[in-house]
Amino acid sequence: MNLLNVTLVFIAMLMCQNTLFAQDKVDQRVEEIMSKMTLDQKIGQMIQITSTSGDDVPDWVRDAIIEGRVGSILNAGTPIAIEKLQKIALKEGPNNIPLIIGRDVIHGYKTIFPIPLGQAASWNSELVERGANVAGIEAYEEGINWTFAPMIDVSRDPRWGRIAESLGEDPYLTSVLGAAMVKGFQGEQLSDEEGRIAACAKHFVGYGATENGKDYNAVSIPDYHLWNVYLPPFKAVVDAGVGTFMTAFNDINGVPASANTFLLKDVLRDDWGFEGFVVSDWESMSQMMNQGYSEDLKDVARQSANARLDMEMVSASYQKHLKELIEEGEVDVDIVNTAVRNILRSKVQLGLFDKKYRGVPKNSSILSATHKADAKAMAIESVVMLKNEKVLPLQQNQKIAVIGPLANAPAEQIGTWSLDAVVEDVITPLTSLKEVYGDNILYAEGLKNSRDMNTSSINKAVDVAKQADVVVMFVGEDAILSGEGHSRAFITLPGAQETLIEEVAATGKKIVMVVMAGRPLTFENIENKVDAILYAWHPGTMGGPALADLISGKVSPTGKLPVTFPRTVGQVPLYYAYLESGRPANPEMLGIPTGTPLDPVGLSNNYLDVSITPAYAFGYGLTYSEFLVSEPKLSSTEITSSESITLEVVVKNLGTVDAAEVVQLYIKDHVASTMRPKKELKGFEKVNLKAGEEKVVTFTIGADQLSFLDRNGKTLLESGKFTAYVGNSSDNLHEVSFTLTNLK
C-alpha cells in the first residue's frame, strides 16, 4: 500500500471516529435531558400543534409550551411570532427544550422554484440540490428549522393533484433527485450548519398509488411492487441521512400508514436502521376512525404508538390518551422513551439547544439576486419542448402576439404549495417578452383565467393574432387545479382554452403553445393546430425570464419528461416500466380485431379506439440542436455476480447550437422468477455540448443494476440474459445484450 492509500485510509478512520464521537455526544446530551423529564413532558414532545398566522402567540399556545405539552409547531406565524415562541420555550418551558418549527417549504420559500414535477424534468440533481438549499436558507432565516419535503411518492396517475409535488413515475429518478433534495436541505448530514433545516421524506408509503387518482383514497399494492417501485426512493433518502419521515394518509392493503407496524417498525427501523423521528400527516391518525380501522381516539393512540409513530400532527390522541394507555399496560413506556429520544436527538443535531435564537434577520438573502438566478436556471432546465415545426426560436424582428390567460398571471405561475411566495416578485412571461422584443409584442388575454368559459374576449385575441407574424399562447391550469385535494377526472385544458386555440389557429398564423400546469395534460385534439409546444409546468418566480430566454433562443430547451403523457385519460395509468402481457399489444392495430374467442387471431391487450402508445414518452424532450447517440459498446458480454461491466456511447452535437442531451440507460431482465418490467431506468447523465462537440458517456453495470427484490424485500440476483438500452428517451433507444452467469 502506497503512502497516498495509507493517508486516505487514515483520514477515513479519523472521520469515522469523529462521527462516532459526535454521535456519542448527541446521545449523552439526549439522556441528560431525558433524565429530568416527567412522563407528561415526554408525551408533550410527541405532540405537534398548529399555532397562528400573525405576530402574536395565543394564550393557549403559550400555556401549552410552559406546561410542556408541545414539542413542535407548524405554521407558527411570522418570524416575530416564531421568535416569541422560541423564547417562551427556552426561558419558561420545562427543561428549556426548544421547539422544532415546521413549514411546508416545498419548492422554494419566498423565491419560488418550479414545482417538483418540473424540477424532475431537469434531470439535473445538482440544480435540484441547489433549489432545496436556497429554500432551506430562506426558511431558516425566518426561524423555520423543519420542512415537510421531499415528497417522493412514485406517481403514475396524472389525475392525482399531488403529482405536481412528486418527482414523477420512476423509482430510480425519484431516488436520485429525492436524495439530492435531502442533501440540499440538510447538508451532508443533519447538523448545526448555518442555513440547514431538517428534511422530511413523505408520504410513507404508496400515497401516489391512490385508487382512481383521488386524494386520500384506498391503496392496494402487491408486495412485489411495494418493494421494487414504491419503497426504493424512501430507502435512498434513508441512505442520504434524511432526518424525519411522514406517514401517508392512505392505507396500504387495508392497514393505514399511521398504524402500520410492518412499515414503521419492521422496514423503516429494523431493516433500514432509520434513527430519526416519524410524524403523522395532518390528522392522519384521527382519520383512521373514518377509515374504519380505529374505534375512537384512544384506539388511535394505542395503534399508532405501538406501530412506532413518534409525533402526532394536529390531532390530539396522544395528548388525551397516551399516558392512560401506558398506565393500563396497553402501550409500553419504552415506546414513548424511544420516540422522545428520536425527537430530542433531531433537536440536538440541528443545534437548537446550542444556538441563541437569532430572531428576525437583519440581513436577509431572501429573494436575493443569487437566489433568483438559481430559480431561473432551474426554470430553464425544467421546460420540456414537445414539438417544434421550425418556428422556435423566434427572431428579434418578428411581431409577436402574446395570448392566453397564463401569460400575465403571477399567482398562477408559482403553482401549488407556495405558501410564502411573494407574488409581487414573480416575473411573468409577458413582462419578460416585452423586455426582449419591445414594441413588437402585442397582447390579449383571451380568457380571464384557465377555467373561464366566457368566450366574449376571444374575438379581440383573434384580432391581435391577425396583426402578428407569430403567436405565443400561454395556456394550462391555474395553480388551484393541482395540489392536495385537487384531483381531476378529466385532464384536458380546462375552461374555453381549446376554443381559444382553435379560433386563433383559424387565422393561419404560426402558434407556439406554452403550457403551465401541475400535471400532464391531454391535448391530442389540438396538438396539430399548433406548431411548437413548450411544457413549462408551473415555473415559479423566474418563469417569465426563463421562458423569454428559451423562446428567443438565448438558450436551448434541455428538459425531459419525468412522467409519461397519455393521449387520453382512458389510458391512465400509463407508464413506461410496465409488465408485458402474455398477448403483447400491437401499436399499429386499431379497430375491432378479426379474431373471436374461439379463434383469437389478433386479440391482444390493445384498445379498440386509441393507440396503446403515449402522446409523449417518459424521458422525451427536444432541443434546438440535434444529437447523435452512438451504438453502445460493452466491455464484456458476460458478467458474474461479483463483477461489473462498462457500457460506452459517444454523444455528439450535430447542430449549430450549444445544448444539452440527457443520455439514459435502461435495463431489461428477460426471464426471472418474478415478472420484470419491460425496461427500467438505471442511470442517466446530462451532457452539455457545444455545437459539433462530442463526448464519451460511460455507465457501470453490476449487481445493483441487475438485482431486484422479492415479495419479502430480499435481494435477488438471477442468471440469464439482460438487455441494456441507451438513448435520449424511453422510446428512442439502442440496445445491446449480455449474460449474467456463474451464480452460486
C-alpha positions in Angstrom: 0.0 0.0 0.0 1.5 3.3 -1.1 1.7 6.5 1.1 -1.4 8.0 -0.6 -3.5 5.0 0.2 -2.3 4.9 3.7 -3.2 8.5 4.1 -6.7 8.1 2.7 -7.4 5.1 5.0 -6.2 7.1 8.0 -8.4 10.1 7.0 -11.4 7.7 6.6 -10.8 6.1 10.0 -10.4 9.6 11.6 -13.7 10.8 10.1 -15.5 7.6 11.3 -14.1 8.1 14.8 -15.2 11.8 14.8 -18.6 10.8 13.6 -18.9 8.2 16.4 -17.6 10.7 18.9 -20.1 13.3 17.8 -22.9 10.7 18.0 -21.9 9.7 21.5 -22.0 13.4 22.5 -25.5 13.7 20.9 -26.8 10.6 22.8 -25.2 11.8 26.0 -27.0 15.2 25.7 -30.3 13.5 25.0 -30.0 11.2 28.0 -29.2 14.2 30.2 -32.4 15.9 29.1 -34.5 12.7 29.4 -33.4 12.2 33.0 -35.1 15.4 34.0 -38.4 14.9 32.2 -41.7 13.7 33.6 -43.9 11.3 31.6 -46.3 14.2 30.8 -43.4 16.3 29.5 -42.1 13.4 27.4 -45.6 12.9 25.8 -45.6 16.7 25.2 -42.6 16.3 22.9 -44.6 13.9 20.8 -47.3 16.5 20.1 -47.2 19.0 17.2 -49.8 21.8 17.1 -50.6 24.5 14.5 -50.3 27.9 16.0 -51.0 31.2 14.3 -50.7 33.2 11.2 -49.7 36.5 12.7 -47.2 38.2 15.0 -48.8 37.2 18.3 -48.7 34.0 20.3 -52.2 32.9 21.5 -52.6 32.3 25.2 -53.4 28.6 24.8 -50.2 28.1 22.8 -48.1 29.9 25.5 -49.7 27.8 28.2 -49.0 24.6 26.2 -45.3 25.5 25.9 -44.9 26.5 29.5 -46.6 23.3 30.7 -44.5 21.1 28.4 -47.4 19.9 26.3 -46.0 20.6 22.9 -42.7 19.7 21.2 -43.3 21.1 17.7 -45.3 23.8 16.0 -46.2 24.1 12.3 -47.5 27.2 10.6 -46.2 29.2 13.6 -46.8 32.6 12.1 -44.4 35.4 11.2 -40.7 35.5 12.2 -41.8 37.8 15.1 -44.2 35.1 16.4 -41.5 32.4 16.0 -39.0 34.4 18.0 -41.6 34.8 20.8 -42.4 31.1 20.7 -38.8 30.0 21.0 -38.1 32.5 23.8 -41.0 31.1 25.7 -39.8 27.6 25.2 -36.2 28.4 26.1 -36.9 30.6 29.2 -40.2 29.4 30.6 -40.7 25.8 29.3 -39.7 22.8 31.5 -36.1 21.8 30.9 -35.8 24.7 28.4 -36.3 22.5 25.4 -36.5 24.4 22.1 -39.3 23.9 19.6 -38.9 22.4 16.2 -40.7 24.7 13.8 -42.2 23.1 10.8 -43.4 24.6 7.5 -44.3 23.3 4.0 -41.3 24.6 2.1 -41.9 22.5 -1.0 -40.3 24.2 -4.0 -39.0 27.4 -2.5 -39.8 29.6 0.4 -40.2 33.1 -0.9 -38.0 32.6 -4.0 -40.2 30.0 -5.7 -38.7 27.4 -7.9 -40.6 25.2 -10.4 -42.9 22.7 -8.9 -41.1 19.4 -8.0 -42.5 17.7 -11.1 -41.0 20.5 -13.2 -37.7 20.2 -11.3 -37.7 16.5 -12.1 -37.9 17.4 -15.8 -34.5 19.0 -15.5 -32.9 15.6 -14.8 -30.2 17.7 -13.0 -29.5 16.6 -9.4 -27.1 19.5 -8.8 -29.8 22.0 -9.6 -32.4 20.2 -7.6 -30.0 20.1 -4.6 -29.3 23.8 -5.0 -33.1 24.6 -5.1 -33.6 22.8 -1.8 -30.6 24.6 -0.4 -32.0 28.0 -1.3 -35.4 27.1 0.0 -33.9 25.9 3.3 -31.7 29.0 3.7 -34.6 31.4 3.2 -36.8 29.4 5.6 -34.0 29.2 8.2 -33.6 32.9 8.2 -37.1 33.3 9.4 -36.9 30.8 12.2 -38.1 27.6 10.4 -36.0 24.5 11.1 -38.0 21.7 9.5 -39.6 21.3 6.1 -42.1 18.6 5.0 -40.2 17.8 1.8 -39.2 16.0 -0.3 -42.3 14.2 -1.4 -41.0 11.0 -3.0 -44.2 9.2 -3.8 -43.9 7.5 -7.1 -46.8 8.9 -9.1 -48.3 7.3 -12.2 -51.7 8.8 -12.3 -52.0 12.4 -13.7 -55.5 12.8 -12.3 -54.0 12.9 -8.8 -53.5 16.5 -7.8 -50.3 15.9 -5.8 -48.5 14.5 -8.8 -47.4 18.2 -9.1 -45.5 17.7 -5.8 -43.9 14.4 -6.9 -40.7 13.7 -8.9 -42.6 11.6 -11.4 -43.3 8.0 -12.2 -39.9 6.4 -11.9 -38.4 5.0 -8.7 -34.7 5.5 -9.8 -35.1 9.1 -11.0 -37.2 9.8 -7.8 -34.5 8.2 -5.7 -31.6 10.3 -7.2 -33.5 13.6 -7.1 -35.1 12.9 -3.7 -31.6 12.3 -2.2 -30.4 15.5 -3.8 -33.2 17.4 -2.1 -32.3 15.9 1.3 -28.7 17.0 0.8 -29.8 20.4 -0.2 -31.9 21.0 2.9 -29.7 19.2 5.4 -26.1 19.3 4.0 -24.0 16.1 4.1 -25.8 15.1 7.4 -28.3 16.6 9.8 -26.1 19.1 11.6 -25.9 22.5 13.1 -24.5 24.1 9.9 -25.9 27.5 9.3 -28.8 27.6 6.9 -29.7 24.0 7.1 -33.0 22.6 8.1 -34.4 19.1 8.7 -35.9 17.3 5.7 -38.9 15.0 5.9 -39.5 12.1 3.5 -43.1 11.8 2.7 -45.6 10.1 2.4 -44.6 6.7 3.7 -45.8 4.9 1.6 -47.9 4.4 -1.5 -49.8 7.8 -1.5 -49.1 8.2 -5.2 -51.0 4.9 -5.9 -54.4 6.0 -4.6 -57.3 4.4 -6.5 -58.9 6.5 -9.2 -56.4 9.3 -8.8 -58.5 10.6 -5.9 -56.7 12.1 -2.9 -56.7 10.2 0.4 -58.2 7.2 -1.4 -57.5 3.5 -0.7 -54.3 1.9 -1.9 -53.7 -1.7 -3.0 -50.1 -2.5 -3.8 -48.8 -6.1 -4.3 -45.8 -6.8 -2.2 -43.5 -7.1 -5.2 -44.4 -3.6 -6.4 -44.2 -2.2 -2.9 -40.6 -3.3 -2.6 -39.5 -2.6 -6.2 -41.4 0.6 -7.1 -42.7 2.5 -4.0 -40.1 1.8 -1.3 -36.8 2.3 -3.1 -37.0 6.2 -3.0 -37.5 6.1 0.7 -34.6 3.7 1.2 -32.5 6.1 -0.9 -33.2 9.0 1.4 -32.5 7.0 4.5 -29.1 6.3 3.0 -28.8 10.0 2.3 -29.4 10.8 6.0 -32.9 12.2 6.0 -33.8 13.5 9.4 -37.5 12.7 9.5 -40.3 10.7 7.9 -44.0 11.4 7.5 -46.7 8.8 7.2 -49.3 8.8 4.4 -53.0 9.5 4.7 -53.8 6.3 2.9 -53.9 2.7 3.9 -51.6 0.1 2.4 -53.6 -3.1 1.6 -56.1 -2.4 4.4 -53.7 -1.1 7.1 -53.4 2.7 7.5 -49.9 4.1 7.1 -50.1 5.8 10.5 -50.6 2.5 12.3 -48.6 0.2 10.0 -46.2 -1.7 12.3 -44.7 -3.6 9.3 -43.7 -0.4 7.6 -42.8 1.8 10.5 -41.1 -0.8 12.7 -40.1 -3.8 10.6 -39.0 -2.0 7.5 -38.0 1.5 8.5 -36.5 0.9 11.9 -35.4 -2.8 11.9 -34.4 -3.4 8.3 -33.2 0.1 7.3 -31.9 1.3 10.6 -33.6 4.7 10.5 -32.8 6.8 13.6 -34.7 10.0 13.0 -38.3 10.5 14.0 -41.6 9.8 12.3 -44.5 12.3 12.2 -48.1 11.7 11.1 -49.6 13.8 8.3 -52.2 16.4 9.3 -54.8 14.5 11.4 -53.9 11.3 9.5 -54.0 9.4 12.9 -57.5 10.6 14.0 -58.8 10.0 10.4 -58.2 6.3 10.9 -61.6 6.3 12.6 -63.1 7.4 9.3 -61.3 4.6 7.6 -62.9 2.1 9.9 -59.7 1.0 11.5 -59.9 2.7 14.9 -62.9 2.8 17.2 -62.0 6.1 18.9 -59.1 8.4 19.7 -57.9 6.1 22.5 -57.7 3.3 20.0 -55.9 5.6 17.6 -53.2 6.5 20.2 -52.7 2.8 21.0 -52.4 1.7 17.4 -50.1 4.4 16.3 -47.8 4.4 19.3 -47.4 0.6 19.1 -46.6 1.0 15.4 -43.7 3.4 16.4 -45.2 6.7 15.2 -43.2 9.3 17.2 -45.1 12.6 16.7 -48.8 13.4 16.1 -49.6 16.3 13.8 -52.5 18.4 15.0 -54.9 15.7 16.2 -54.8 15.0 19.9 -55.0 11.3 20.6 -51.5 11.2 22.2 -52.2 14.2 24.3 -55.5 12.8 25.6 -54.9 9.1 25.9 -51.2 8.1 25.8 -50.5 8.4 29.5 -53.7 6.4 30.3 -52.7 3.7 27.8 -49.3 3.4 29.5 -50.9 3.1 32.9 -53.2 0.4 31.6 -50.3 -1.5 30.1 -51.6 -1.1 26.5 -48.5 0.9 25.5 -45.1 0.2 26.9 -43.4 3.2 28.4 -40.2 2.3 26.5 -42.0 3.1 23.2 -42.6 6.7 24.5 -39.0 6.9 25.7 -37.7 5.8 22.3 -39.9 8.2 20.5 -38.8 11.1 22.6 -35.1 10.2 22.2 -35.7 10.2 18.4 -37.2 13.7 18.6 -34.7 15.2 21.0 -31.8 13.7 19.0 -33.0 15.6 16.0 -33.2 18.8 18.0 -29.7 18.4 19.3 -28.3 17.5 15.9 -30.0 20.7 14.5 -28.1 22.6 17.1 -31.3 24.1 18.6 -30.0 23.8 22.2 -26.7 25.4 21.4 -27.8 28.5 19.4 -29.3 31.6 20.8 -32.3 32.2 18.7 -31.4 35.0 16.3 -34.9 36.4 15.9 -35.9 38.3 12.8 -32.9 38.5 10.5 -31.2 41.9 10.0 -29.6 41.0 6.7 -31.6 38.5 4.6 -30.8 36.6 1.5 -34.5 36.1 0.8 -35.3 36.9 -2.9 -31.7 37.9 -3.5 -30.3 38.2 -7.0 -28.3 35.0 -6.4 -31.4 33.1 -5.3 -33.4 34.4 -8.3 -30.6 33.4 -10.6 -30.8 29.9 -9.2 -34.5 29.8 -9.7 -34.2 31.0 -13.3 -31.6 28.4 -14.0 -33.9 25.6 -12.7 -36.9 27.1 -14.6 -34.9 27.0 -17.9 -33.9 23.4 -17.4 -37.4 22.3 -16.3 -39.1 23.3 -19.6 -39.7 20.4 -22.0 -40.0 21.1 -25.7 -42.5 18.6 -27.0 -42.8 19.9 -30.6 -41.1 22.3 -32.9 -42.0 22.7 -36.6 -39.2 25.1 -37.4 -40.9 28.0 -35.6 -38.7 28.3 -32.5 -36.7 30.2 -31.6 -38.4 33.5 -32.5 -36.5 36.2 -34.3 -35.9 39.7 -32.9 -37.7 41.4 -35.8 -40.9 39.3 -35.6 -44.2 40.9 -34.4 -45.4 38.6 -31.7 -48.9 38.2 -30.4 -48.9 37.0 -26.8 -52.3 35.5 -26.0 -53.7 33.4 -23.1 -54.9 33.5 -19.5 -51.5 32.5 -18.1 -49.3 35.0 -20.0 -49.5 37.5 -17.2 -50.8 35.6 -14.1 -48.1 35.7 -11.4 -50.2 33.9 -8.7 -50.9 31.1 -11.1 -47.3 30.8 -12.3 -46.0 29.9 -8.9 -48.1 26.8 -8.7 -49.4 24.7 -5.7 -47.7 24.6 -2.3 -46.2 28.1 -2.5 -47.4 29.2 1.0 -44.9 32.0 1.4 -44.4 33.2 -2.2 -44.1 36.9 -2.7 -46.4 37.3 -5.7 -45.1 40.9 -6.3 -41.7 39.5 -7.1 -42.9 37.0 -9.7 -41.9 38.0 -13.2 -44.4 36.9 -15.9 -43.7 35.8 -19.5 -45.5 38.9 -20.8 -43.2 41.2 -18.8 -40.1 39.4 -19.9 -41.0 39.1 -23.6 -41.7 42.9 -23.7 -38.2 43.4 -22.3 -36.7 41.2 -25.1 -38.9 42.2 -28.1 -40.2 45.7 -27.0 -42.9 47.2 -29.2 -43.1 44.0 -31.3 -45.2 42.4 -28.5 -49.0 42.6 -28.8 -51.1 41.2 -26.0 -54.6 39.9 -25.4 -55.5 37.5 -22.6 -58.5 35.9 -24.4 -59.8 34.4 -21.2 -59.6 35.8 -17.6 -58.2 32.6 -16.2 -57.7 29.0 -17.3 -61.2 27.9 -16.1 -63.0 30.8 -17.8 -65.9 29.6 -20.1 -66.8 33.2 -21.2 -65.7 33.5 -24.8 -66.6 37.1 -25.3 -62.9 38.2 -25.3 -61.8 35.7 -27.8 -62.6 37.9 -30.8 -60.1 40.5 -29.5 -57.5 37.9 -29.2 -58.1 36.8 -32.8 -57.7 40.4 -34.0 -54.4 40.7 -32.1 -53.2 37.4 -33.7 -54.0 38.7 -37.2 -51.7 41.7 -36.7 -48.7 39.5 -35.7 -46.2 37.3 -37.6 -46.4 34.6 -34.9 -48.5 33.8 -31.9 -47.3 32.6 -28.4 -50.2 31.2 -26.4 -49.9 30.7 -22.7 -52.4 28.1 -21.6 -52.8 25.4 -19.0 -54.1 25.2 -15.4 -54.5 27.7 -12.6 -52.5 26.8 -9.5 -55.6 25.8 -7.7 -56.3 22.9 -10.1 -53.4 20.8 -8.7 -52.1 20.0 -5.3 -53.5 18.3 -2.2 -57.2 17.6 -2.6 -57.3 18.9 -6.2 -57.7 15.8 -8.4 -59.3 15.9 -11.8 -61.4 13.2 -13.6 -60.6 14.9 -16.9 -57.1 16.3 -17.6 -57.8 18.3 -20.7 -57.2 22.0 -20.9 -59.9 23.5 -18.7 -62.4 26.2 -19.5 -62.7 27.5 -23.1 -58.9 27.3 -23.8 -59.3 24.8 -26.6 -61.8 27.1 -28.3 -59.4 30.0 -27.9 -56.6 27.9 -29.5 -58.9 26.8 -32.4 -60.1 30.3 -33.1 -56.6 31.7 -33.1 -55.4 28.8 -35.3 -58.0 29.6 -37.8 -56.1 32.8 -38.6 -53.4 30.7 -40.2 -50.6 32.2 -38.0 -47.8 30.0 -36.6 -48.5 29.2 -33.0 -46.2 28.4 -30.1 -48.2 26.9 -27.3 -46.7 27.3 -23.8 -48.4 25.1 -21.2 -48.2 25.9 -17.5 -49.7 23.1 -15.5 -49.3 21.0 -12.3 -49.7 17.7 -14.2 -49.5 16.1 -17.6 -52.5 17.3 -19.7 -54.1 15.7 -22.7 -54.4 17.9 -25.8 -54.2 15.5 -28.7 -57.2 17.1 -30.5 -55.4 20.4 -30.7 -51.8 19.3 -31.0 -51.9 19.5 -34.8 -53.3 23.1 -34.6 -50.0 24.4 -33.1 -46.5 24.5 -34.5 -44.5 24.3 -31.3 -45.1 23.2 -27.7 -43.2 24.1 -24.6 -44.3 22.4 -21.4 -43.4 24.8 -18.6 -45.2 23.2 -15.6 -45.6 25.9 -13.0 -42.2 27.5 -13.3 -42.1 29.8 -10.2 -40.8 33.3 -9.5 -38.5 33.5 -12.5 -40.6 31.6 -15.0 -41.0 34.7 -17.2 -37.3 35.4 -17.8 -36.6 31.7 -18.3 -39.3 31.3 -20.9 -38.2 34.5 -22.7 -34.6 33.1 -22.9 -36.0 29.9 -24.4 -38.4 31.5 -26.8 -35.8 33.9 -28.1 -33.1 31.3 -28.5 -30.7 32.7 -25.9 -30.7 29.2 -24.5 -31.9 25.8 -25.8 -34.5 23.7 -24.0 -33.0 20.7 -22.2 -35.9 19.2 -20.2 -37.0 15.6 -20.4 -40.3 14.3 -19.2 -40.2 12.6 -15.8 -43.7 11.2 -16.4 -45.5 9.6 -19.4 -48.1 11.8 -21.1 -51.3 9.9 -22.1 -53.2 10.6 -25.3 -56.4 10.4 -23.3 -57.4 9.9 -19.7 -58.8 6.5 -20.7 -55.2 5.2 -20.9 -54.4 6.0 -17.3 -52.4 4.7 -15.5 -49.8 4.7 -18.3 -46.1 4.4 -17.6 -43.1 3.1 -19.4 -41.9 0.4 -17.0 -44.9 -1.9 -17.4 -45.1 -5.7 -17.1 -45.5 -7.3 -20.5 -48.8 -9.1 -21.4 -49.0 -12.7 -22.5 -50.6 -11.3 -25.6 -48.5 -8.2 -26.2 -50.2 -5.2 -27.8 -49.6 -4.3 -31.4 -49.1 -0.5 -31.5 -50.2 -0.4 -35.2 -53.5 -2.0 -34.6 -56.7 0.0 -34.2 -60.3 -1.1 -34.6 -62.0 -4.4 -34.0 -59.7 -7.4 -34.4 -60.6 -10.2 -36.8 -60.4 -13.0 -34.2 -63.0 -14.4 -31.9 -62.8 -16.1 -28.5 -63.0 -19.4 -30.4 -60.3 -18.3 -32.9 -58.4 -15.5 -31.1 -56.4 -14.2 -34.1 -55.2 -10.7 -33.5 -56.7 -10.5 -30.0 -54.2 -8.7 -27.7 -54.1 -6.1 -24.9 -54.9 -3.2 -27.3 -57.6 -0.6 -27.1 -60.1 -0.6 -29.9 -60.3 3.2 -30.1 -56.9 4.6 -29.3 -53.3 3.6 -29.7 -51.7 2.0 -26.7 -48.7 4.3 -27.2 -48.4 7.5 -25.2 -48.7 11.0 -26.6 -45.2 11.7 -25.3 -42.9 9.1 -23.7 -41.1 9.2 -20.4 -37.7 10.7 -20.9 -38.7 12.6 -24.1 -37.8 16.2 -24.9 -36.4 18.2 -27.8 -33.7 20.8 -28.1 -32.8 23.4 -30.7 -29.9 21.1 -31.8 -29.7 17.5 -32.9 -27.8 14.9 -31.0 -26.4 11.5 -32.2 -26.1 8.8 -29.6 -23.9 6.0 -30.9 -24.5 2.3 -30.7 -23.4 1.1 -27.2 -20.2 -0.8 -26.6 -19.9 -3.3 -23.7 -16.6 -4.1 -22.1 -17.8 -7.7 -22.0 -20.9 -9.7 -23.0 -20.7 -11.8 -19.8 -20.8 -10.8 -16.2 -20.7 -12.7 -12.9 -22.3 -11.6 -9.6 -19.1 -10.2 -8.3 -18.1 -8.3 -11.4 -19.3 -5.2 -13.3 -19.0 -4.2 -16.9 -19.0 -0.8 -18.6 -21.2 0.4 -21.4 -19.9 3.3 -23.5 -21.7 5.5 -26.0 -20.5 8.6 -27.9 -22.8 11.6 -27.8 -22.3 14.2 -30.5 -24.0 17.6 -31.0 -24.6 17.6 -34.7 -26.3 21.0 -34.8 -25.1 24.6 -34.8 -26.5 25.4 -31.3 -24.9 24.7 -27.9 -27.3 22.4 -26.0 -27.6 19.5 -23.6 -28.7 16.0 -24.0 -29.8 13.5 -21.3 -28.4 10.1 -22.1 -30.5 7.4 -20.4 -29.7 3.8 -19.5 -32.4 1.2 -19.2 -32.1 -2.5 -18.3 -34.4 -5.4 -19.1 -34.2 -8.8 -17.3 -35.6 -11.2 -19.9 -36.5 -14.1 -17.7 -36.9 -14.0 -13.9 -38.6 -15.8 -11.0 -40.9 -12.9 -10.9 -42.0 -10.9 -13.9 -39.8 -7.9 -14.5 -40.7 -4.6 -16.2 -40.3 -4.1 -20.0 -37.4 -1.9 -19.1 -36.2 0.1 -16.1 -34.2 3.3 -15.8 -30.8 2.5 -14.2 -28.7 5.5 -15.0 -28.6 8.9 -16.7 -26.2 11.7 -17.5 -26.9 15.2 -18.6 -24.3 16.2 -21.1 -23.7 19.8 -22.2 -22.1 20.0 -25.6 -21.1 22.9 -27.8 -22.1 22.7 -31.5 -20.0 20.0 -33.2 -18.6 18.7 -29.9 -18.8 15.1 -28.8 -18.2 13.2 -25.5 -17.9 9.6 -24.4 -20.5 8.7 -21.7 -19.8 5.6 -19.6 -22.2 3.6 -17.4 -21.2 0.9 -15.0 -23.5 -2.2 -14.8 -23.3 -4.6 -11.9 -25.3 -6.3 -9.2 -27.0 -3.0 -8.2 -28.4 -2.5 -11.7 -29.4 -6.2 -12.3 -30.9 -7.3 -9.0 -34.4 -6.9 -7.7 -36.4 -7.5 -4.5 -38.7 -10.4 -3.9 -42.1 -10.1 -2.1 -40.3 -10.1 1.3 -37.8 -7.5 0.4 -34.9 -9.9 -0.1 -32.4 -9.0 -2.9 -32.4 -11.5 -5.8 -29.7 -11.6 -8.5 -30.6 -14.2 -11.1 -28.6 -15.5 -14.0 -29.7 -15.1 -17.6 -30.0 -12.7 -20.5 -30.2 -9.0 -20.0 -30.5 -6.1 -22.5 -29.2 -2.7 -21.9 -30.9 0.2 -23.8 -29.3 3.6 -24.3 -30.7 6.7 -25.9 -32.4 10.0 -25.3 -35.9 8.8 -24.3 -37.6 5.6 -23.2 -38.9 5.0 -26.7 -35.8 6.0 -28.7 -33.0 3.6 -27.7 -30.1 1.5 -29.0 -29.8 -1.9 -27.4 -27.1 -4.5 -26.6 -27.4 -7.8 -24.7 -25.2 -9.6 -22.2 -25.4 -12.6 -19.9 -25.2 -12.9 -16.1 -23.5 -16.2 -15.2 -21.7 -18.1 -12.5 -24.2 -17.6 -9.7 -23.8 -19.8 -6.7 
